[in-house]
Amino acid sequence: METIMRHYAAKAVFLIVIVAIFQMTAPGCGSKEEKITEKVLGNWTRSANRNFILLIIKSTGTWESTVRVSDVTAKIVQSKGKANGTWHIEDNSLVFSVMQSEIDNVWKPDSIMFNEIIRVEKGLLELQTDAGQIHAWKRNLPQKKKAQSDDSRPVIPMDPIAVNLNKNRSADKDRYLCLNMNIILKELMPGTETPGIHPKTRDAAIVFLSSLIFDDVKDFDRVKAQKKKLITVLNPYMEGVIEDIEIDHVLIASTIDKVEEFMIEHTLTGEPEEGESSEESQEETDDKIKNSG
């Protein structure tokens, strides 16, 4: 009887050891791959030459990428494109299958790209390509959504400007051009600081606008034409980053009183008051142009 008990005890110990070994090995292999999968998920970025690449690896087995290419200054986005596809982990490699791509030099369409995982940490993902290149990706925490879209261009408000228009003849009537406008910048590369207004920008705008005559700005189309010229005048002072000028309010006044009203109105509130045109004389109403931007 004692011999039988020892026999069953030995079998029980053997089974316990086998189960312990199985738990330490078989699940362990799966958990390692799962841990790598969890670590590579999320948003990653890297810079290469003039390219800024955003890579989003999703838990659904798909990925998306946006590439922005800068101009020679490395500040302004010259072009950009998107790509997407599927991904999986295979033998310690991160494998990307490219389904669609607008940027062939980064993501070749209909290709399969094997990248050996050299290191994956909380904020760093190092991959080695088939060609032996090491690509270091940094984790990019997603930003909270703002009222503007990611592609929206930075806007810099300018203080209102009023100038005395030039005259062809001394007998011509005095007229004053009053503008409230914003400078719209080109899309900047990620990480590029939005430049402030150069101290000479306003002076350059005043000199240019005061050189105009009434015929240059007397209707909507002519105001738009002068706006394009103003962009050319101001861009050298703003490192060439001005994309457009948005004119919120333009007024051609014939009296200093109206100029002062315009300056006070836009300095204090920044927006025209409702019903303003009804308080003006017919001649001043004819000269006024609203919302010409």
FENSULMO-V55695 format. One line per field, one symbol per residue. ss: DSSP state (@ for helix, = for strand, . for the rest). phi: phi as a letter, one per 40 degrees, with the letter a starting at -180 (. if undefined). Layout:
# FENSULMO-V55695
ss = ???
phi = ???
This chain:
# FENSULMO-V55695
ss = .@@@@@@@@@@@@@@@@@@@@@@@@@@@@@@@@@@@@@@@.=======..=======....=========.....===============..=========..........=========...======....======...............===...====.=.........==========..=..........@@@@@@@@@@@@..=@@@...@@@@@@@@@@@@@@@@@@@...============..@@@@@@@@@@@@@.......@@@@..@@@@@@.==...
phi = .cccccccccccccccccccccccbdccccccccccdcccchbbbabafbcbbbbbbbccgbababbbbccccgbbccaaabaaibaacafgbcbbbccbabbccbbcdfbbbcbcccabbdbabbbbcdcgccbbbbcbcccccbccccccccbbcbcdbbbcccbcbcccccbbcbbbabcbcccccdgcccccccdcccccccccccccbdccbcadccccccccccccccdccbfgcccabcccabbbbbbcdcccccccdcccbgbcccgcccccccccccccbbfcc
